[in-house]
Amino acid sequence: MKDFENYKVSIIIPVYNREEYLDRCISSMINQTFSNIEIILINDGSTDGSAEICDSYAQKDSRITVIHKPNGGVSSARNAGLEIMTGDYLCFCDSDDYFAPEMVEKTLKQILAEDADMCTCNNYHNLDKHGRIYDPISLDLNYFDCGSFFSDYMEKGQAPYSASMSLYNAGLIRKYDIRFSDFRRVFSEDALFNIMFWSVSKRYTHTNEFLCYHFRHENSLMTSSVPGDYIKRHVALVEDYENFVKRSKSKAKLGSATACLMWDFVRIACARSKKQTDIVIKDFQSVADNKLFKRKCFDMAFGNAGSVYCKNHKISGKNALHVRYTALLLFLGKFEQAVKQYFL
């Protein structure tokens, strides 16, 4: 094992038109108490002053590398950083967010102490432009072997989604070529990245300290959405995950776990007002011929997935039968009946 200070941590920051917040973000990285870091700034085709700010910091600090590329979205930018990272460990930060000074040091120490592959932390969510906190997120987790933790996530949906609150073992990302899917294709590219990582990891740990600060605003990716294709993008997430498991030869199970995952995502995607009923129905129609969607609905209706899902969500009796019946309606393509009876 290396001496602590000899480990290297890569920090990947996608940048697109964030000149108002960029100084705060980069300064929080430069001032980390753990100094053996490389900061990779990916200017994703910014049209404001972000590119100049990135270059200015790179001239002042040799630990900073800047990539300038045409706009391709946050997944494309992060993947560009993954291609050139050289660290033993890795973390991501969005350019309008920032880290506490001890973020890298404390998560790295915990990973090494627990012999883990990933460490998450609590975070302050929903900061306004004045730094006021509206929604602190506390996960209250300890450490797990990734087998049980992964199953809990897939079947219960109880785990962190964001990739910007974690320190990862960079060696696993290189070995299994883990990358972000296009956010316009899948719903929550961060969630997909995490479940791919967990499926090839041995151990996960968490610190209850608040070390990340997430800023949400009207134009952020977290608050914007593409109406009308939620379900299609959720199904694409499960498809991409199953393809990764086959490619990586992971020992992760694809049966009821991925059916439960898809069902939870579909349920969340359908949590809209009755005024949007027609949009939800069209969402389902877009995956009417999707083989994976039909297979997972069949498993929810007749297989083990329905039992696992209902047990983990404490659904019983008539309500459990209702879940299975709704899955059957979706399998048969009776989307309007399913949506009006169950989801809305």
RODO-2510 file (C-alpha; in nm, 4 decimals, decimal comma):
residues 344
     n   res          X          Y          Z
     1     m     0,0000     0,0000     0,0000
     2     k     0,1211     0,3500    -0,0839
     3     d     0,1775     0,6215     0,1709
     4     f    -0,1399     0,8283     0,1963
     5     e     0,0034     1,1391     0,0306
     6     n     0,1230     0,9366    -0,2702
     7     y    -0,2268     0,8412    -0,3821
     8     k    -0,3482     1,0603    -0,6670
     9     v    -0,7058     1,1803    -0,7055
    10     s    -0,8524     1,3024    -1,0346
    11     i    -1,1349     1,5584    -1,0222
    12     i    -1,3413     1,5878    -1,3410
    13     i    -1,5475     1,9043    -1,3897
    14     p    -1,7653     1,9513    -1,7013
    15     v    -1,8106     2,3206    -1,7814
    16     y    -2,0793     2,4813    -1,9935
    17     n    -2,1674     2,8513    -1,9605
    18     r    -2,1073     2,8773    -1,5874
    19     e    -1,8822     3,1843    -1,5646
    20     e    -2,0867     3,3174    -1,2705
    21     y    -2,0058     3,0143    -1,0510
    22     l    -1,6819     2,8771    -1,1963
    23     d    -1,4380     3,0663    -0,9727
    24     r    -1,6081     2,9297    -0,6621
    25     c    -1,5979     2,5743    -0,7970
    26     i    -1,2349     2,5725    -0,9106
    27     s    -1,1155     2,7529    -0,5974
    28     s    -1,2734     2,4829    -0,3808
    29     m    -1,0672     2,2221    -0,5689
    30     i    -0,7390     2,4133    -0,5583
    31     n    -0,7805     2,4590    -0,1832
    32     q    -0,8439     2,0935    -0,0993
    33     t    -0,6515     1,9830     0,2102
    34     f    -0,5336     1,6819     0,0104
    35     s    -0,3011     1,8303    -0,2506
    36     n    -0,2030     1,5365    -0,4758
    37     i    -0,4838     1,5962    -0,7215
    38     e    -0,5327     1,6605    -1,0895
    39     i    -0,8205     1,8880    -1,1881
    40     i    -0,9584     1,8191    -1,5355
    41     l    -1,1797     2,0996    -1,6683
    42     i    -1,3781     2,0105    -1,9806
    43     n    -1,5062     2,3212    -2,1561
    44     d    -1,8049     2,1769    -2,3401
    45     g    -1,8432     2,4454    -2,6061
    46     s    -1,9195     2,7343    -2,3696
    47     t    -2,0256     3,0619    -2,5341
    48     d    -1,9703     3,2857    -2,2303
    49     g    -1,6418     3,3541    -2,0495
    50     s    -1,6063     3,0038    -1,9018
    51     a    -1,3319     2,8926    -2,1430
    52     e    -1,1141     3,1915    -2,0567
    53     i    -1,1622     3,1313    -1,6834
    54     c    -1,0541     2,7683    -1,7228
    55     d    -0,7415     2,8641    -1,9181
    56     s    -0,6540     3,1338    -1,6654
    57     y    -0,6580     2,8851    -1,3761
    58     a    -0,4539     2,6318    -1,5757
    59     q    -0,1797     2,8910    -1,6230
    60     k    -0,1627     2,9464    -1,2459
    61     d    -0,1777     2,5838    -1,1256
    62     s     0,0068     2,2954    -1,2926
    63     r    -0,2426     2,0463    -1,1494
    64     i    -0,5126     2,1783    -1,3824
    65     t    -0,5699     2,0425    -1,7335
    66     v    -0,8240     2,1992    -1,9693
    67     i    -0,9977     2,0243    -2,2577
    68     h    -1,1864     2,2372    -2,5105
    69     k    -1,4460     2,0469    -2,7138
    70     p    -1,7679     2,1121    -2,9078
    71     n    -2,0840     2,0990    -2,7002
    72     g    -2,1983     1,7417    -2,6493
    73     g    -2,3647     1,7423    -2,3079
    74     v    -2,2553     1,6530    -1,9580
    75     s    -2,2031     1,2808    -2,0286
    76     s    -1,9806     1,3542    -2,3269
    77     a    -1,7779     1,6037    -2,1210
    78     r    -1,7289     1,3661    -1,8285
    79     n    -1,6285     1,0859    -2,0637
    80     a    -1,3654     1,3113    -2,2213
    81     g    -1,2185     1,3580    -1,8735
    82     l    -1,2281     0,9842    -1,8054
    83     e    -1,0179     0,9238    -2,1168
    84     i    -0,7212     1,1224    -1,9818
    85     m    -0,7444     1,0838    -1,6017
    86     t    -0,4348     0,9449    -1,4318
    87     g    -0,5488     0,9239    -1,0689
    88     d    -0,5833     0,6228    -0,8406
    89     y    -0,9210     0,7591    -0,7331
    90     l    -1,1724     0,9835    -0,9006
    91     c    -1,4526     1,2260    -0,8241
    92     f    -1,6844     1,4478    -1,0270
    93     c    -1,8152     1,7960    -0,9604
    94     d    -2,0465     2,0128    -1,1683
    95     s    -1,9151     2,3600    -1,2409
    96     d    -2,1852     2,5392    -1,0427
    97     d    -2,1253     2,3198    -0,7355
    98     y    -1,8300     2,3006    -0,4988
    99     f    -1,6609     2,0841    -0,2363
   100     a    -1,5787     2,1426     0,1288
   101     p    -1,1986     2,1777     0,1733
   102     e    -1,1728     1,8306     0,3344
   103     m    -1,3881     1,6425     0,0832
   104     v    -1,1108     1,4539    -0,0971
   105     e    -0,9009     1,3926     0,2145
   106     k    -1,1839     1,2543     0,4268
   107     t    -1,3415     1,0322     0,1619
   108     l    -1,0012     0,8958     0,0576
   109     k    -0,9074     0,8166     0,4175
   110     q    -1,2355     0,6318     0,4664
   111     i    -1,1982     0,4319     0,1445
   112     l    -0,8515     0,3193     0,2476
   113     a    -0,9528     0,2454     0,6070
   114     e    -1,2493     0,0326     0,4967
   115     d    -1,0758    -0,1231     0,1951
   116     a    -1,3651     0,0058    -0,0159
   117     d    -1,4024     0,0972    -0,3816
   118     m    -1,6379     0,3912    -0,3331
   119     c    -1,7205     0,6459    -0,0639
   120     t    -2,0182     0,8795    -0,0685
   121     c    -2,0855     1,1733     0,1622
   122     n    -2,3808     1,3798     0,2704
   123     n    -2,4434     1,6985     0,0765
   124     y    -2,6119     2,0328     0,0976
   125     h    -2,8659     2,0489    -0,1816
   126     n    -3,0616     2,3423    -0,3252
   127     l    -2,8302     2,6327    -0,2493
   128     d    -2,9436     2,9676    -0,3855
   129     k    -2,7033     3,2206    -0,5388
   130     h    -2,6381     3,3654    -0,1923
   131     g    -2,5300     3,0278    -0,0522
   132     r    -2,8410     2,9726     0,1589
   133     i    -2,9263     2,6058     0,2122
   134     y    -3,2801     2,4789     0,1615
   135     d    -3,2482     2,1020     0,1335
   136     p    -2,9635     1,9227     0,3135
   137     i    -2,9408     1,5586     0,2022
   138     s    -2,8333     1,3070     0,4664
   139     l    -2,8105     0,9403     0,3671
   140     d    -2,7374     0,7978     0,7139
   141     l    -2,5539     0,4956     0,5744
   142     n    -2,2585     0,2923     0,6946
   143     y    -2,0509     0,0573     0,4812
   144     f    -2,1657    -0,2477     0,2911
   145     d    -2,0336    -0,5234     0,0785
   146     c    -2,1415    -0,4218    -0,2683
   147     g    -2,3407    -0,7414    -0,3216
   148     s    -2,6017    -0,6670    -0,0550
   149     f    -2,5887    -0,2920    -0,1105
   150     f    -2,6369    -0,3360    -0,4837
   151     s    -2,9365    -0,5636    -0,4318
   152     d    -3,0909    -0,3130    -0,1918
   153     y    -3,0526    -0,0407    -0,4515
   154     m    -3,1889    -0,2383    -0,7414
   155     e    -3,4831    -0,3864    -0,5561
   156     k    -3,5680    -0,1072    -0,3100
   157     g    -3,4452     0,2037    -0,4888
   158     q    -3,2761     0,3294    -0,1702
   159     a    -2,9334     0,4680    -0,2597
   160     p    -2,7590     0,7847    -0,3806
   161     y    -2,8142     0,8741    -0,7458
   162     s    -2,5664     1,1587    -0,7998
   163     a    -2,2125     1,0918    -0,9201
   164     s    -2,1033     1,4253    -0,7728
   165     m    -2,1023     1,3172    -0,4092
   166     s    -1,8631     1,0243    -0,4329
   167     l    -1,5017     0,9154    -0,4564
   168     y    -1,4478     0,6165    -0,6878
   169     n    -1,1731     0,3615    -0,7416
   170     a    -1,0445     0,4815    -1,0793
   171     g    -0,8811     0,1448    -1,1517
   172     l    -1,2208    -0,0263    -1,1749
   173     i    -1,3486     0,2413    -1,4110
   174     r    -1,0508     0,1809    -1,6391
   175     k    -1,0674    -0,1988    -1,6137
   176     y    -1,4359    -0,2224    -1,7024
   177     d    -1,4470     0,0844    -1,9280
   178     i    -1,7335     0,2402    -1,7315
   179     r    -1,8695     0,5480    -1,9076
   180     f    -2,1694     0,7795    -1,8889
   181     s    -2,4562     0,7196    -2,1316
   182     d    -2,5963     1,0165    -2,3200
   183     f    -2,8306     1,2007    -2,0814
   184     r    -3,0682     1,2604    -2,3713
   185     r    -3,1034     0,8821    -2,4149
   186     v    -3,1261     0,7600    -2,0536
   187     f    -3,2973     0,9039    -1,7497
   188     s    -3,0322     0,9800    -1,4841
   189     e    -2,6972     0,9002    -1,6387
   190     d    -2,5524     0,9335    -1,2871
   191     a    -2,7700     0,6510    -1,1536
   192     l    -2,6684     0,4283    -1,4422
   193     f    -2,2976     0,5043    -1,3900
   194     n    -2,3320     0,4183    -1,0207
   195     i    -2,5131     0,0879    -1,0659
   196     m    -2,2594    -0,0182    -1,3281
   197     f    -1,9799     0,0679    -1,0849
   198     w    -2,1483    -0,1130    -0,7921
   199     s    -2,1969    -0,4253    -1,0009
   200     v    -1,8186    -0,4709    -1,0339
   201     s    -1,7184    -0,3386    -0,6902
   202     k    -1,6453    -0,5278    -0,3703
   203     r    -1,7218    -0,2743    -0,0974
   204     y    -1,8993     0,0576    -0,0486
   205     t    -1,8624     0,3067     0,2365
   206     h    -2,0233     0,6336     0,3391
   207     t    -1,9328     0,9266     0,5615
   208     n    -2,2089     1,1202     0,7354
   209     e    -2,0192     1,4460     0,7019
   210     f    -2,1555     1,7148     0,4684
   211     l    -1,8792     1,7665     0,2128
   212     c    -2,0536     1,8643    -0,1141
   213     y    -2,2587     2,1696    -0,2027
   214     h    -2,5040     2,1353    -0,4895
   215     f    -2,6566     2,4433    -0,6495
   216     r    -2,9816     2,4054    -0,8406
   217     h    -3,1190     2,6742    -1,0667
   218     e    -3,3828     2,7059    -1,3356
   219     n    -3,1521     2,6104    -1,6218
   220     s    -2,9650     2,3267    -1,4530
   221     l    -2,9769     1,9728    -1,5899
   222     m    -3,1322     1,8568    -1,2636
   223     t    -3,4304     2,0925    -1,2947
   224     s    -3,4839     2,0621    -1,6693
   225     s    -3,6390     1,7667    -1,8455
   226     v    -3,7470     1,6390    -2,1838
   227     p    -4,1271     1,5975    -2,1636
   228     g    -4,2877     1,2970    -2,3201
   229     d    -4,0063     1,0427    -2,3170
   230     y    -3,9511     0,9635    -1,9494
   231     i    -4,0446     0,5980    -1,9761
   232     k    -3,8462     0,5420    -2,2938
   233     r    -3,5377     0,6875    -2,1212
   234     h    -3,5915     0,4748    -1,8097
   235     v    -3,6165     0,1600    -2,0182
   236     a    -3,3007     0,2659    -2,2056
   237     l    -3,1226     0,2923    -1,8697
   238     v    -3,2059    -0,0689    -1,7851
   239     e    -3,1070    -0,1787    -2,1372
   240     d    -2,7684    -0,0069    -2,1097
   241     y    -2,7114    -0,1596    -1,7684
   242     e    -2,7906    -0,5136    -1,8814
   243     n    -2,5602    -0,4704    -2,1802
   244     f    -2,2834    -0,3558    -1,9450
   245     v    -2,3276    -0,6591    -1,7187
   246     k    -2,2956    -0,8928    -2,0168
   247     r    -1,9939    -0,7054    -2,1548
   248     s    -1,8131    -0,6827    -1,8197
   249     k    -1,9052    -1,0397    -1,7187
   250     s    -2,0230    -0,9036    -1,3856
   251     k    -2,1729    -1,1467    -1,1368
   252     a    -2,4713    -0,9140    -1,0886
   253     k    -2,8099    -1,0798    -1,1312
   254     l    -3,0384    -0,9455    -1,4023
   255     g    -3,3690    -1,1109    -1,3128
   256     s    -3,6041    -0,9617    -1,0571
   257     a    -3,3544    -0,6908    -0,9587
   258     t    -3,3664    -0,5090    -1,2924
   259     a    -3,7418    -0,5633    -1,3220
   260     c    -3,7868    -0,3951    -0,9825
   261     l    -3,5535    -0,1162    -1,0858
   262     m    -3,7443    -0,0506    -1,4055
   263     w    -4,0780    -0,0640    -1,2262
   264     d    -3,9651     0,1860    -0,9645
   265     f    -3,8349     0,4217    -1,2322
   266     v    -4,1547     0,3855    -1,4353
   267     r    -4,3663     0,4523    -1,1257
   268     i    -4,1674     0,7683    -1,0499
   269     a    -4,1848     0,8793    -1,4112
   270     c    -4,5639     0,8502    -1,3998
   271     a    -4,6015     1,0590    -1,0838
   272     r    -4,7610     1,3467    -1,2727
   273     s    -5,0881     1,5308    -1,2540
   274     k    -5,4034     1,4021    -1,4213
   275     k    -5,3672     1,6824    -1,6767
   276     q    -5,0693     1,4910    -1,8183
   277     t    -5,2481     1,1578    -1,8599
   278     d    -5,2262     1,1711    -2,2395
   279     i    -4,8510     1,2384    -2,2253
   280     v    -4,7972     0,9411    -1,9936
   281     i    -4,9961     0,7124    -2,2228
   282     k    -4,7879     0,8237    -2,5208
   283     d    -4,4771     0,7533    -2,3134
   284     f    -4,5850     0,3925    -2,2761
   285     q    -4,6785     0,3650    -2,6430
   286     s    -4,3188     0,4574    -2,7341
   287     v    -4,1963     0,1324    -2,5723
   288     a    -4,4889    -0,0882    -2,6776
   289     d    -4,2646    -0,3084    -2,8935
   290     n    -3,9597    -0,2978    -2,6681
   291     k    -3,8699    -0,6578    -2,5800
   292     l    -3,7001    -0,5703    -2,2508
   293     f    -3,9988    -0,3632    -2,1352
   294     k    -4,2418    -0,6450    -2,2115
   295     r    -4,0149    -0,9035    -2,0467
   296     k    -3,9855    -0,7003    -1,7261
   297     c    -4,3596    -0,6317    -1,7135
   298     f    -4,4242    -1,0047    -1,7547
   299     d    -4,1858    -1,0768    -1,4643
   300     m    -4,3645    -0,8184    -1,2498
   301     a    -4,7016    -0,9723    -1,3360
   302     f    -4,6223    -1,3434    -1,3077
   303     g    -4,2643    -1,3883    -1,1889
   304     n    -4,0559    -1,3388    -0,8778
   305     a    -4,0073    -0,9661    -0,9427
   306     g    -4,3634    -0,8810    -0,8385
   307     s    -4,3190    -1,0601    -0,5052
   308     v    -3,9796    -0,9003    -0,4385
   309     y    -4,1024    -0,5524    -0,5278
   310     c    -4,4145    -0,5726    -0,3132
   311     k    -4,2223    -0,7162    -0,0184
   312     n    -3,9548    -0,4448    -0,0292
   313     h    -4,2117    -0,1685    -0,0647
   314     k    -4,4410    -0,3203     0,1974
   315     i    -4,7283    -0,3683    -0,0454
   316     s    -4,9668    -0,6512     0,0382
   317     g    -5,3158    -0,7902    -0,0182
   318     k    -5,5274    -0,6236    -0,2842
   319     n    -5,2617    -0,3580    -0,3442
   320     a    -5,0058    -0,6270    -0,4333
   321     l    -5,2527    -0,7866    -0,6738
   322     h    -5,3132    -0,4417    -0,8218
   323     v    -4,9404    -0,4021    -0,8941
   324     r    -4,9337    -0,7374    -1,0746
   325     y    -5,2538    -0,6614    -1,2641
   326     t    -5,1160    -0,3253    -1,3788
   327     a    -4,7978    -0,4961    -1,4992
   328     l    -5,0160    -0,7395    -1,6959
   329     l    -5,2057    -0,4509    -1,8574
   330     l    -4,8765    -0,2910    -1,9614
   331     f    -4,7491    -0,6224    -2,0979
   332     l    -5,0671    -0,6528    -2,3064
   333     g    -5,0312    -0,2952    -2,4320
   334     k    -5,3446    -0,1676    -2,2552
   335     f    -5,1668     0,1517    -2,1540
   336     e    -5,4646     0,3835    -2,1102
   337     q    -5,6351     0,1417    -1,8715
   338     a    -5,3130     0,0859    -1,6754
   339     v    -5,2337     0,4546    -1,6417
   340     k    -5,5808     0,5650    -1,5388
   341     q    -5,6275     0,2817    -1,2892
   342     y    -5,2905     0,2795    -1,1210
   343     f    -5,0477     0,5567    -1,1938
   344     l    -5,2633     0,8695    -1,1798
***
